Amino acid sequence: MKIDLPIRRFIITGGPGTGKSTLLAHLKQRDVLVFEEVSRRLIQEQHQQPNPALPWINLPLFAELCLEQMMTQHADAQPQCLNFYDRAIPDIIAYLRNGGEAVPTVYEQILREKTYEKRVFFAPPWPQIYVNDQERPQKYEESCRISALLKETYEQLGYQLITLPKTSCEARVKFIMEELRVSS
């Protein structure tokens, strides 16, 4: 008899430059599956296009592209391990709101079908580690505003945010594993 194991999908979210990607690189060294940030990769790809769909040029189109790739990531999750996502569909909703764009109803419909664990790890703004780059043109103040909107959006969607401590990556990994009661 085949037993279907539940798939556990955990989101790590937070504004730009809060240490999410670095944390996930450290988590990747554990026996977990890590899905990298879709938007960062898309921005890199779009910079190579003649008419790029960048979030600061065409946010709704960029959001659609993110959604497509996030749905693929969701489908690629594995039942035999913990699955961690560097941002997820609720992040798209928050960024659309931040840009003053209407949020298509399909996003919340998809969230009802494409479920994630209700406990979400939130990386708070942290000025000591914040840096700008080509994919992250926002100033620190903008990162703080986006962080607040992400927090509000996740809570409105029924998620419980667990704030990550402002400490080393290894300590953050340990915090997550202890929070999930997984031996390290």
C-alpha positions in Angstrom: 0.0 0.0 0.0 1.3 3.4 -1.0 1.2 6.1 1.6 1.1 9.7 0.4 3.3 11.9 2.6 2.2 15.5 3.1 4.3 18.1 1.4 5.6 20.7 3.8 6.2 24.1 2.1 7.7 26.9 4.2 8.1 30.5 3.1 10.9 32.8 4.1 9.8 36.4 3.3 10.8 39.9 4.1 11.7 43.1 2.3 14.7 43.5 0.0 18.1 43.1 1.6 17.0 41.3 4.8 19.2 38.3 4.4 16.7 35.8 3.0 18.8 34.5 0.0 21.9 34.2 2.2 19.9 32.3 4.8 18.5 30.0 2.2 22.0 29.3 0.9 22.9 28.1 4.4 19.7 26.1 4.7 20.5 24.4 1.4 23.4 22.7 3.1 20.9 20.8 5.3 18.7 18.0 4.1 16.0 20.4 2.7 14.9 21.5 -0.7 15.4 25.3 -1.3 13.6 27.2 -4.1 15.5 30.4 -5.0 13.9 33.8 -5.4 12.0 33.9 -8.6 11.9 37.7 -8.9 15.7 38.2 -8.7 16.3 35.6 -11.4 13.5 37.1 -13.6 15.1 40.6 -13.3 18.4 39.2 -14.4 16.8 37.5 -17.4 14.6 40.5 -18.3 17.7 42.8 -18.4 18.8 40.7 -21.4 15.6 41.3 -23.3 15.0 44.2 -25.8 11.7 45.1 -24.1 12.2 43.9 -20.6 9.3 43.2 -18.2 10.9 44.7 -15.2 8.8 45.5 -12.0 9.6 49.2 -12.2 8.5 49.3 -15.9 5.5 46.9 -16.0 4.7 45.5 -12.6 1.5 43.6 -13.6 3.3 41.7 -16.4 6.3 41.1 -14.1 3.9 39.8 -11.4 2.4 37.3 -13.9 5.8 36.0 -14.9 6.6 35.6 -11.2 3.3 33.8 -10.6 4.0 31.3 -13.4 7.4 30.4 -12.0 6.2 30.2 -8.4 3.5 27.8 -9.5 6.2 25.6 -11.1 8.2 25.8 -7.9 5.2 24.8 -5.9 4.6 21.8 -8.1 8.3 20.8 -7.7 8.1 20.4 -3.9 9.1 17.0 -2.5 7.2 15.1 0.2 10.3 13.4 1.7 11.9 16.7 2.9 11.2 20.2 4.0 10.7 22.7 1.2 11.7 26.3 1.7 10.8 29.1 -0.6 12.6 32.5 -1.0 9.3 34.4 -1.3 6.0 33.1 -2.5 2.7 34.1 -4.0 1.7 36.4 -1.1 4.8 38.4 -1.9 3.5 39.2 -5.3 0.2 40.4 -3.8 2.2 42.7 -1.5 4.3 44.1 -4.3 1.3 44.8 -6.5 -0.3 46.7 -3.6 3.0 48.5 -3.0 3.0 49.6 -6.7 -0.6 50.8 -6.4 -1.8 48.0 -8.8 -5.0 46.1 -8.5 -4.5 42.5 -7.3 -6.3 40.1 -9.7 -8.6 37.7 -7.9 -6.8 34.8 -9.4 -3.9 35.3 -7.0 -6.0 34.5 -3.9 -7.8 31.7 -5.8 -4.5 30.1 -6.6 -3.4 30.5 -2.9 -6.5 28.5 -1.8 -5.3 25.7 -4.1 -1.5 26.0 -3.8 -1.1 25.8 -0.1 1.9 26.7 2.0 2.5 26.1 5.7 0.7 28.7 7.8 3.9 29.5 9.7 6.0 31.9 7.7 9.5 33.0 8.6 9.9 36.8 8.3 13.3 38.5 7.9 12.9 42.0 9.3 14.6 45.1 8.0 18.3 45.1 9.1 20.3 48.2 8.1 23.6 46.7 9.0 23.3 44.1 6.2 21.4 46.1 3.6 23.1 46.7 0.2 21.8 47.8 -3.2 22.6 46.0 -6.4 21.2 45.8 -10.0 18.3 43.6 -9.0 17.7 45.5 -5.7 17.6 49.2 -6.6 15.4 50.1 -3.6 16.7 52.4 -0.8 16.6 51.0 2.7 13.6 53.1 3.6 11.7 51.5 0.7 12.8 48.1 2.0 11.2 49.0 5.4 8.0 50.0 3.7 7.8 46.8 1.7 8.6 44.8 4.8 5.6 46.4 6.6 3.4 45.7 3.6 4.5 42.1 3.4 3.8 41.6 7.0 0.4 43.1 6.7 -0.4 41.1 3.6 0.6 37.7 5.0 -1.4 38.4 8.2 -4.5 39.4 6.2 -4.1 36.1 4.2 -4.1 34.1 7.5 -0.4 33.3 7.9 1.4 33.4 11.2 4.7 35.3 10.9 7.7 34.2 12.9 10.3 36.9 13.0 13.8 35.8 12.4 16.4 37.1 14.8 19.0 39.5 13.6 22.0 37.2 14.0 24.4 35.0 12.0 23.0 32.8 9.3 23.9 29.7 11.3 22.0 31.0 14.3 19.0 31.8 12.0 19.2 28.2 10.5 19.2 26.8 14.0 16.3 29.0 15.0 14.3 27.8 12.1 15.1 24.1 12.7 14.2 24.5 16.4 11.0 26.3 15.5 10.1 23.4 13.3 11.5 20.9 15.9 13.9 19.4 13.3 17.2 18.0 14.6 20.2 19.7 13.0 
